[in-house]
Amino acid sequence: MVMSELWVTIATENVETLRDFYSCVLNTQAQREIPGVYAEFIIGGLRLGLFRPRDRQEFHCSIPGAMSLCLEVEDIHEAIALLSSLGYPPTGSVQKASHGQEIYAYDPDGNRLIVHENR
């Protein structure tokens, strides 16, 4: 099997809400969009798609928040301020991990964000 690309997609009933949230968090607009159906961001070679499923039954077993997106940032305190200003403040305090500092937050659909500062 030869692959040319790999990207992550999130099924949601709230495409516009998540699009607006990730536009602020990623500091960019969606590069591709079908209003109310699909929005796609391209950051550092990764594509993040947000889509409204055609067959909602297919996703009925999905557990909200079962996925985590890891976002590496230059300044974790700036990220905390941004998430808080959007109404989605991190839960808990900054944790020290082997790879640097990190915090956990959640997007409007409950998907976990691991915000990581590599220092």
Summary of the structure (lengths in Angstrom):
residues: 119
radius of gyration: 14.9
end to end distance: 37.2
largest distance: 44.3
contacts: 299
relative contact order: 0.20
helix: 22%
strand: 38%
